[in-house]
Amino acid sequence: MKQLLKDLKSVSKTLKQLARKTDLIMTKLEKMDASKSSKSVAVSRTGKASRKGSGKGEKQRKESAGISATQRILDIISGSKGGAETALLMERTGLKDNNIRAVLSRLSKQGKILRVGRGHYVKA
């Protein structure tokens, strides 16, 4: 019986890891697809080609207009089944590592999130 419980815990842990990896892959694929569809080349009056809608920064600025970084991060963590890792938060918000860590620290002190592993957070 003890061995069965141990095996079930092991399988559960492996499935959670696979789910996290799948979420990261899906995020990367969506990001790649969005950047391909949003990039277009326009010719200016001077005849030089320029890129419009680089995708990453412009899209994130439009999505995050009027929402604080703290709220965006809390929304991402709340919306993810198994929580979120700092790498995912950096991808989705466009913020730098040190900014993400400052917000995570603040949210943790406020009791809104819990650290469940190295760089992995869930909603409290």
Legacy VTK file of the C-alpha trace (Angstrom):
# vtk DataFile Version 3.0
C-alpha trace
ASCII
DATASET POLYDATA
POINTS 124 float
0.000 0.000 0.000
2.821 2.397 0.876
4.571 1.656 -2.411
1.348 2.355 -4.322
0.951 5.746 -2.639
4.572 6.557 -3.371
4.109 5.604 -7.041
0.933 7.708 -7.306
2.710 10.733 -5.866
5.525 10.255 -8.342
3.115 10.047 -11.278
1.244 13.112 -10.028
4.469 15.102 -9.763
5.524 14.080 -13.269
2.133 15.052 -14.705
2.339 18.474 -13.081
5.787 19.020 -14.589
4.514 17.994 -18.009
1.550 20.358 -17.683
3.893 23.257 -16.857
6.131 22.452 -19.808
3.113 22.197 -22.103
1.879 25.606 -20.928
5.291 27.143 -21.628
5.424 25.610 -25.107
1.905 26.837 -25.901
2.815 30.322 -24.730
5.903 30.357 -26.937
3.932 29.087 -29.942
1.222 31.721 -29.445
3.879 34.387 -29.125
5.599 33.249 -32.328
2.288 33.136 -34.201
1.295 36.594 -32.949
4.636 38.113 -33.910
4.450 36.634 -37.434
0.954 37.962 -38.046
1.592 41.430 -36.569
4.773 42.185 -38.494
4.293 44.101 -41.693
6.655 46.082 -43.855
5.696 49.577 -44.896
7.481 51.978 -47.216
7.893 55.507 -45.925
7.864 58.661 -48.048
11.638 58.508 -48.312
11.384 55.096 -49.944
12.939 53.194 -47.048
11.252 50.078 -45.729
10.412 50.066 -42.049
8.820 47.490 -39.775
5.588 48.340 -38.090
4.125 46.441 -35.176
7.159 44.590 -33.912
4.745 42.534 -31.864
6.328 42.133 -28.432
6.515 45.610 -26.912
3.673 47.221 -28.823
1.220 44.431 -28.127
2.093 44.296 -24.441
1.741 48.062 -24.070
-1.723 47.972 -25.651
-2.862 45.062 -23.479
-1.519 46.543 -20.266
-2.721 50.120 -20.707
-4.111 51.276 -17.364
-3.260 48.060 -15.477
-0.443 48.010 -12.946
2.401 45.517 -13.205
1.353 44.061 -9.857
-2.193 43.435 -11.065
-0.997 41.946 -14.365
1.299 39.504 -12.548
-1.404 38.569 -10.050
-3.843 37.954 -12.929
-1.355 35.688 -14.726
-0.655 33.673 -11.572
-4.379 33.408 -10.796
-5.219 32.374 -14.341
-2.672 29.566 -14.521
-3.761 26.165 -13.204
-0.527 25.254 -11.462
0.621 28.810 -10.827
3.353 30.520 -12.818
7.117 30.675 -13.052
9.164 33.845 -13.339
10.144 33.025 -16.940
6.483 32.860 -17.945
5.755 36.139 -16.159
8.636 37.815 -17.984
7.326 36.577 -21.346
3.748 37.619 -20.782
4.403 41.017 -19.184
7.570 42.117 -20.966
9.044 43.225 -17.642
12.657 42.644 -16.637
13.687 39.995 -14.130
14.377 42.450 -11.312
10.970 44.132 -11.762
9.198 40.762 -11.683
11.030 39.757 -8.517
10.164 43.040 -6.786
6.470 42.598 -7.577
6.543 38.944 -6.490
8.165 39.924 -3.218
5.510 42.572 -2.601
2.654 40.181 -3.412
4.171 37.518 -1.180
4.480 39.921 1.751
0.839 40.945 1.220
-0.150 37.276 1.395
-1.681 37.209 -2.088
0.691 34.581 -3.507
2.703 31.650 -2.194
6.077 30.379 -3.328
5.802 26.652 -3.965
9.189 26.088 -5.534
12.193 27.896 -6.886
10.752 30.621 -9.105
7.268 29.079 -9.006
4.311 30.903 -7.453
0.620 30.175 -6.903
-2.286 32.284 -5.714
-2.784 32.139 -1.941
LINES 1 125
124 0 1 2 3 4 5 6 7 8 9 10 11 12 13 14 15 16 17 18 19 20 21 22 23 24 25 26 27 28 29 30 31 32 33 34 35 36 37 38 39 40 41 42 43 44 45 46 47 48 49 50 51 52 53 54 55 56 57 58 59 60 61 62 63 64 65 66 67 68 69 70 71 72 73 74 75 76 77 78 79 80 81 82 83 84 85 86 87 88 89 90 91 92 93 94 95 96 97 98 99 100 101 102 103 104 105 106 107 108 109 110 111 112 113 114 115 116 117 118 119 120 121 122 123
